[in-house]
Amino acid sequence: PLPEALDAARRSGKPVLVFATADRCGPCQQYKKDALNDPRVVAWIGEGRAHVAHVEVDRQSNAAALLPSAAIPMTYW
């Protein structure tokens, strides 16, 4: 969840990588299927270089309100 990732980032000094998507969004589903399952992306995330959060904008409106844009799919640092 985004609030926890932001808190962890403040404590560790590492960046937060946020993926914002919506179930209703066709391009978001393709993004999750392709980019978020790419072995290079999975490996990079697994290395712990950043705290990672996935925000489903329609189900997590409070977290989505923290993001700088409502555009989806989107990746934020």
C-alpha positions in Angstrom: 0.0 0.0 0.0 1.1 3.5 -0.8 1.1 5.1 2.7 3.3 2.3 4.0 5.7 2.5 1.1 6.0 6.3 1.6 6.7 5.8 5.3 9.3 3.2 4.5 10.9 5.4 2.0 11.2 8.3 4.5 12.9 6.0 6.9 15.3 4.3 4.4 16.0 7.2 2.0 15.1 4.9 -1.0 12.7 6.1 -3.6 9.1 4.9 -4.0 8.0 3.3 -7.3 4.2 3.6 -7.7 2.2 1.9 -10.4 -1.2 3.4 -10.8 -3.8 1.4 -12.7 -7.6 0.7 -12.9 -9.5 -2.5 -13.6 -11.7 -0.6 -16.1 -8.7 0.6 -18.1 -7.7 -1.6 -21.1 -4.2 -0.1 -21.4 -3.7 -0.6 -17.7 -4.4 -4.3 -18.0 -2.0 -4.6 -20.9 0.6 -2.6 -18.9 0.3 -5.0 -15.9 0.4 -8.0 -18.2 3.5 -6.8 -20.1 5.7 -4.3 -18.2 4.9 -5.5 -14.7 5.7 -9.1 -15.6 8.8 -8.4 -17.6 11.6 -10.4 -16.0 13.9 -7.4 -15.9 11.3 -5.3 -14.0 10.6 -8.2 -11.6 14.3 -8.6 -11.0 14.9 -4.9 -10.4 12.0 -4.7 -7.9 13.3 -7.9 -6.2 16.7 -6.2 -5.7 15.1 -3.8 -3.2 16.3 -0.6 -4.8 13.0 1.1 -4.2 9.8 0.6 -2.2 7.0 -0.4 -4.5 3.3 0.3 -4.3 0.5 -0.5 -6.7 -2.5 1.8 -6.6 -5.8 0.6 -8.0 -7.2 4.1 -8.5 -10.9 3.1 -8.4 -10.5 1.0 -5.2 -7.9 3.2 -3.4 -9.2 6.7 -3.8 -7.3 8.0 -0.8 -4.0 6.7 -2.1 -4.8 7.9 -5.7 -5.4 11.4 -4.2 -1.8 11.5 -3.1 -0.5 11.1 -6.7 0.4 14.1 -8.9 -1.8 13.1 -11.8 -5.0 11.1 -12.4 -3.7 9.7 -15.7 -3.5 5.9 -15.9 -1.7 3.7 -16.5 1.2 5.6 -14.9 4.4 4.9 -13.1 5.6 7.5 -10.6 8.9 7.8 -8.7 
